Amino acid sequence: MTRLWLWLLAVVLLNGCAARGLFENRTGEDERLFLQGMQAFSGGGERPADFAQLAEAYPESPWNAKVGELEQLAEESALRGRKILQLQREVTALQNRQRRQLQQIDALKQELTVLETERQKLRQLLIDMEQRAY
């Protein structure tokens, strides 16, 4: 009886060790292609060869759908980057315009000061002339 229990225990242990490989997380070929493509993906216009191979070999793979989402996000990101550059150029142009307008305001303030001084002199001259007339 003890021998039977030892043999059963040995069989269970050996089967447990052999079955361990069945439950390990294995990476499928489609996932491997996706991960390799991710390493080569720059987000630019070029599609990595691994993504193309994934689309060709595994069109129904969920990883193939992820590639589509990834490429769409990269395209949206590039579009936003171009929009940001355009807005930065517009901001720079507006800052230059503002700087020129501030310079014009300063010049006009100086001219106003000069004109106010001349007006004061003319007023005083008018007062002096009226006092001489009497």
C-alpha positions as CSV (number, residue, x, y, z in Angstrom):
1,M,0.0,0.0,0.0
2,T,2.8,2.3,0.9
3,R,4.5,1.5,-2.4
4,L,1.3,2.4,-4.3
5,W,1.2,5.8,-2.6
6,L,4.8,6.4,-3.4
7,W,4.3,5.5,-7.0
8,L,1.2,7.7,-7.2
9,L,3.1,10.6,-5.6
10,A,5.9,10.2,-8.0
11,V,3.5,10.1,-11.0
12,V,1.7,13.2,-9.8
13,L,5.0,15.1,-9.2
14,L,6.3,14.1,-12.6
15,N,3.1,15.0,-14.3
16,G,3.1,18.3,-12.5
17,C,6.6,19.1,-13.7
18,A,5.7,18.1,-17.3
19,A,2.4,20.0,-17.2
20,R,4.1,23.2,-16.1
21,G,5.0,24.0,-19.7
22,L,1.4,23.8,-20.7
23,F,0.4,26.7,-18.5
24,E,3.3,29.0,-19.1
25,N,2.7,32.3,-20.8
26,R,3.8,31.8,-24.4
27,T,4.2,34.5,-26.9
28,G,2.4,33.8,-30.1
29,E,4.0,34.6,-33.5
30,D,1.6,37.5,-34.0
31,E,2.5,39.0,-30.6
32,R,6.2,38.6,-31.4
33,L,5.8,40.4,-34.7
34,F,3.9,43.2,-33.0
35,L,6.6,43.6,-30.3
36,Q,9.3,43.6,-32.9
37,G,7.4,46.2,-34.9
38,M,7.0,48.3,-31.8
39,Q,10.7,48.4,-31.4
40,A,11.2,49.6,-34.9
41,F,8.2,51.9,-35.0
42,S,9.2,55.6,-35.2
43,G,5.8,57.1,-35.5
44,G,6.8,58.6,-38.9
45,G,5.5,57.7,-42.3
46,E,7.3,54.4,-42.6
47,R,5.5,51.2,-41.5
48,P,7.9,48.6,-40.0
49,A,8.2,45.4,-42.0
50,D,7.1,43.4,-38.9
51,F,3.8,45.3,-39.0
52,A,3.3,44.5,-42.7
53,Q,4.1,40.9,-42.1
54,L,1.7,40.8,-39.1
55,A,-1.1,42.2,-41.3
56,E,-0.4,39.8,-44.1
57,A,0.0,36.6,-42.0
58,Y,-2.5,37.3,-39.2
59,P,-5.3,39.6,-40.5
60,E,-7.7,38.6,-37.7
61,S,-5.2,39.0,-34.9
62,P,-6.0,41.5,-32.1
63,W,-2.4,42.7,-32.4
64,N,-3.1,43.7,-36.0
65,A,-6.0,45.9,-34.7
66,K,-3.5,47.4,-32.2
67,V,-1.2,48.3,-35.1
68,G,-4.1,50.2,-36.7
69,E,-4.8,52.1,-33.5
70,L,-1.1,52.8,-33.1
71,E,-0.7,54.2,-36.6
72,Q,-3.9,56.3,-36.2
73,L,-2.5,57.8,-33.0
74,A,0.9,58.5,-34.6
75,E,-0.9,60.2,-37.5
76,E,-3.0,62.3,-35.1
77,S,0.1,63.2,-33.1
78,A,2.0,64.3,-36.3
79,L,-1.1,66.4,-37.2
80,R,-1.1,68.0,-33.8
81,G,2.7,68.6,-34.0
82,R,2.2,70.5,-37.3
83,K,-0.6,72.5,-35.8
84,I,1.6,73.4,-32.8
85,L,4.4,74.6,-35.1
86,Q,1.9,76.7,-37.0
87,L,0.5,78.2,-33.8
88,Q,4.1,78.9,-32.6
89,R,4.8,80.8,-35.8
90,E,1.6,82.8,-35.3
91,V,2.5,83.6,-31.7
92,T,5.9,84.8,-32.8
93,A,4.4,87.0,-35.5
94,L,1.9,88.4,-33.0
95,Q,4.7,89.1,-30.5
96,N,6.7,90.9,-33.2
97,R,3.6,93.0,-34.1
98,Q,3.1,93.8,-30.4
99,R,6.7,94.9,-30.0
100,R,6.4,97.2,-33.1
101,Q,3.2,98.7,-31.7
102,L,4.7,99.3,-28.3
103,Q,7.6,101.1,-30.0
104,Q,5.1,103.2,-32.0
105,I,3.3,104.0,-28.7
106,D,6.5,105.1,-27.1
107,A,7.3,107.3,-30.1
108,L,3.8,108.8,-30.0
109,K,4.2,109.5,-26.3
110,Q,7.5,111.3,-26.9
111,E,5.9,113.3,-29.7
112,L,3.0,114.1,-27.4
113,T,5.4,115.4,-24.8
114,V,7.2,117.6,-27.3
115,L,3.8,118.9,-28.6
116,E,2.6,119.6,-25.1
117,T,5.8,121.5,-24.3
118,E,5.3,123.6,-27.5
119,R,1.7,124.2,-26.7
120,Q,2.7,125.5,-23.2
121,K,5.3,127.8,-24.9
122,L,2.7,129.1,-27.4
123,R,0.1,129.7,-24.6
124,Q,2.7,131.6,-22.6
125,L,3.6,133.6,-25.7
126,L,-0.1,134.4,-26.3
127,I,-0.4,135.6,-22.7
128,D,2.7,137.7,-23.0
129,M,1.4,139.3,-26.2
130,E,-1.9,140.1,-24.6
131,Q,-0.2,141.7,-21.7
132,R,1.9,143.9,-24.0
133,A,-1.2,145.0,-25.9
134,Y,-2.7,146.6,-22.8
